[in-house]
Amino acid sequence: MGEHALRAILARAIERDAAGLHLKPGSPPLLRVHGRLSRLAEITALTVEETEDFLAQMLARLPSTRKEDEFDRTGEVDFAHVEEGLGRFRVTAYRQRGNVSLVVRPVPDGVPALEALGLPEVVASIADETDGLVLVTGPGGSGATTTLAALVDTINRRHERNIITIEDPIEVVHRDVRSAVNQREIGLDTISYADALARVGRHDPDVVLVGDLPDAATVEAALAVAEAGALVLSVVRSTYPGEALARLVGMFPAERQEAVRIALAANLRALIVQHLLPRVDRGGRVAAVGVLLGGPELREAVASGLDPESVHSVALAGAARGAQSLEDVLSELISSGTIEVASALRLARDPRTLHQAPDVARVAALLDWDVS
């Protein structure tokens, strides 16, 4: 073992409120704070032996050797690690150039309230839905998983329901409040997402959280659970609402895609898209969140593909209930001086929708974008 101690490095990450920690041979530990990577300059470069030892230490604390076998077989693995006195971490280990690299993400202690996440008030009302499908979409690091955990916590505190989560790995541990929360981990408690969903109806669920929708079998099983009368919550890694649904539909063979799109249209109760953008004052990041709510407009838009123009129309149709498009939120953040215009223009699916926000035309011209 080298000179560095895993616990001490994890402690540094916690002290500096890092969202992620990167450990790789030949480099000091890297911290992601407010979206930016910076080196822990006071620590010298890690060795090949140290990163291998860090992984071995964490795998040795797991209740079985399944994750170790998975890493040996595939060269990558995800798991949860608990460091006594520091907290819970989500770990992704993978091989690069034959060596072990790790990404370690601290999991917040407890579940933050939806309001504390900077989410619009309407998101809390989604916790009152009783059936159908709720999707949260955003790129990695956008906070989508945290939003789902906060939704589960809200349901737990408001309602008497049987909540079943299917995760890989379990990140946030929920305690029963008014609901019963049963958390299942892939590999430890069940074989796969699809397998768990195929049997979840026997567990008398009211709410099912699915940590990922990785393949057609899982999407199909999730839709079946929603159609059977449970509320299904899940995340899709994508930048825009239309891309998220296209990704799900695209998992199926061409002859089945129309039927899947119709099933999504019939069952989708809400679609939340979120991003974390750097603040102008460099005081961290701010959430930019669009929310589309179920209704005839959303059903029609999803059935036809949910293009950028229809996303805006659906948001307008649901505005009285709190729906909002991502572009409208970006315009507000520009107007309030919270984010840079360039950040919004790079993210907006249709930059022309931002044309009324201050200074957009000038910055767009510099970027050679037409927002007229």
Secondary structure by P-SEA (a helix, b strand, c coil): cccccaaaaaaaaaaacccbbbbbcccccccccccbbbbccccccccaaaaaaaaaaaaaacccaaaaaaaacccccccccccccbbbbbbbbbbcccbbbbbbbbccccccccccccccaaaaaaaaccbbbbbbbbccccaaaaaaaaaaaaaaaccccbbbbbccccccccccccbbbbbbbcccccccaaaaaaccccccccbbbbcccccaaaaaaaaaaaaabbbbbbccccccaaaaaaaaaacccccaaaaaaaaaaacccbbbbbbbbbcccccbbbbbbbbbbbcaaaaaaaaacccaaaaaaaaaaacccccccaaaaaaaaaaaccccaaaaaaccccccccccccaaaaaaaaaccccc
